[in-house]
Amino acid sequence: MKFMRFTLATGLGVLLFLVADLRAGENETRAPQPAVATSDGVAAPHFEFSAETSYLLSVAGNPNSYEIPSEFLTARLRWGVNDNDESFFRGYNQVYALALGEGFVRGIENRYFGISLGLRHVFVRPNSRLQFYTSAGVGLGFLDSQDPIFQGQGQDFTFNILSAGGLEYRVNDRFKVEVGIQYQHLSNGGQTNPNPSLNLFGPQVGATFSF
């Protein structure tokens, strides 16, 4: 059932991509609305909303093998633009806030819900639709903790650390798709003993709408 929900979520993301692409084709004759392009030539949206899906595997810090599909809903606000064509960091910064939900396919616990705040940088090359991004943030959340004798997390309240990196493709001024790698750390900060924590890595795909 959990795997089915993950599959449905992924399918919905693909459907949204196809619908957006069709609408872009229908609107080709309309006047362009370059609201995300700055005067310096760096395509830097003021505000973005994205939906992302990851499939995370535990790699260290816990003897149990976890497999966790993750769903992210993220709002991003632009915070500074670097328009120097000679700079490696040409692009723009963003601050973000996200909500995440996870239904465990494998592991001691069954579900996790959390929030996170962080920073993101998008590297923009001249005349290229491909852009590299990297991000990092911290937050908190709650899971259905289990008996620590089985190396469960010990308590429901848990901190999280998130970081990601990857490539995004700018389909048009309003829509982007992305693929990357997500890292997630879950821990209660030593409030219980033992505190086995979780370190998770996995692929991530997503779609972003710009305003």
N, C-alpha and C positions, 0 to 999 in steps of 0.2 A: 504493500500500500504506500509506504514512504517513497519507494523507488518510482511508483506510478505518479505520485505528486510531483516529484522532481522532473520526470519526463514531461508531464503536462506543462510545468512552468517553463521548461526549455522550449517546448513547442509554441507556447504563447509568445515567447520572445521572438522566435523566428517569424510568427504571423505578424507581429507588430512591425518587424523590419520590412516585410513584403508590402504591407499596407502603406507604410510611410513612403516606400520607394514608388509605389503606384501613384500616390497623391502628388509626389514631386514631379512625376511625368505629366500628370494632368494639369499642373500649374506652370508649365514651362512658358506659356504665352503671357502670363501675368507679369506685372512689373516686379523686378527683384526687390527683396527686402533684406539688404545686407546689415541687419541689426547687430550681428556678431563680429563684424569686421571693424577694426580700429583704423584711424587715419595713418598709423605707422605701417600698415600692411600686415601686421600679425593678426590672424583670425582668432580673436580672443572673446568668447562669449561673456556677457555680463552675468548670466545665471544659467545653470544647467540642472536638469533632473535626469537621473539614470536608474536603470534597473539592471542588476547583475546577478549572475548565478555562478557559484563555485562548487567544486567537489573536493573536499579536503580529507587528507589522510594524516594520521598521527605519525611523527617521525622520531620523537625523543621525549623523555621526561615522564613517560607513563608505560607500564608493562602491557597494557591492553591495546589491542589494535582497533582504533577508531576510524570510521568512515562517516563523513558528515556532509551532506548536501546543504549549502547555505544560500540564502536569498538576501540580497541587499537592495534597499531603496535609499538613494543618496541625493541630497541637494547640495549644489556647489555655487559659491559666489567668487567672482574674480577679485584678485587682490594683487595688483601690480603686473606690469607688462615690460618685458625686455625686448626692445626692437633693434638691438645691435646685431647686424648680420654677421659680424666676426665672432660673436660670443657663442661659446658652447651652450650657454643657458638661454639662448634666444627662445622666447616663448612667454608663458604667463603663469602666475601663481594663483592658487585657489584655496579658500577655506571650505571645509565641508562638514556636514552633519549627516549621519546615516542611522538607519534602523536595520537590524538584521534578525532573521529568524532561521533556526536550524532544527531539523528533525533527524535524529541520529539513525543511520542505517545499521551501524555496528558500534558497540561501546557499552559502557556501564550505564550511563545516563540515556535519556530519551529525547530531550528537547532543550533548546537554549534560545533566549530572546535578549537582545541587548541594543545599546546605542553607542555611538562613538563620534568624537570630534577630531579633526585632523587637518593636515596641510597636503596640498597636491601641487606638483609642477608638471606642466606640459611643454615638451621641447618641440618647437615649431621650426621646420626647415623651410627656406624660401621655395615657393612654387611646388610644394609637396602636399599631398593629401594625407600621407602617412605621418603620424605624430607619436612620439614615445612619451609615456607618462610614468611617474613614480609618486607614491603617496605613503603616508604614515599617520597613525592616529591612536588615541587611547580612549577607553570608555568603560562601561560597566554593564552588567546584566544579571539574569537569573536563570538557573537551570534546575532540573529536578534531581538534586544531589542524592547519591546513594551511599551505602555503608562504606566508610573509608577502609575497612578491612579488605575490601576487594579493589582497592586503589581507586575508588570513586573520588569525587571532588570535595566531599566533606561537608559542604554547606551550599545553600542555593545561591547566595550572593557571590558574584564573581567579577573580577576585573578582566578586561580584554585589551590586547595590543594587536593592531592590524597594520599590515603594510602590503603594498602591491606594486607591480610594475608590468608594463606591457606596451602593446601597440594599439592605437586607435586609427580608424580610417574615416575621414570626413567625407561622407556621402554628398552632403550639400551644406549650406550655411546653418541648417537647423538640426541635422541628424548625423550621428556618428555611431559606428559599431566598434567593439574592442575585443581583444583577446590578450590574456596575460596570466600572471602567476600571483596567487594570494597566499600570504602567511598570516596565521592567527595564533595568538597565545592566550590561553585562559588560565587564570590562577586566582585564588582568593587572597593573595598577598601574605601568606603565612598566618592567617587567622585560625587555621586548624592545623593539627599535627597528627598524621602527615598531610602535606599539601602536594599531591602528585603532579598537578597542573597538566596542561596539554599544549603541545606544539604541533601545529598542523600546516601542511602545504598542499596546494592543489591548483589545477587550472581554473581560469575564470573567463567567462564571456559576458558581454553586456551590450546595452544600447543606451544612447544618450540623446536627449532632446535639449536644444539650446534656445535661449530666449534673449 
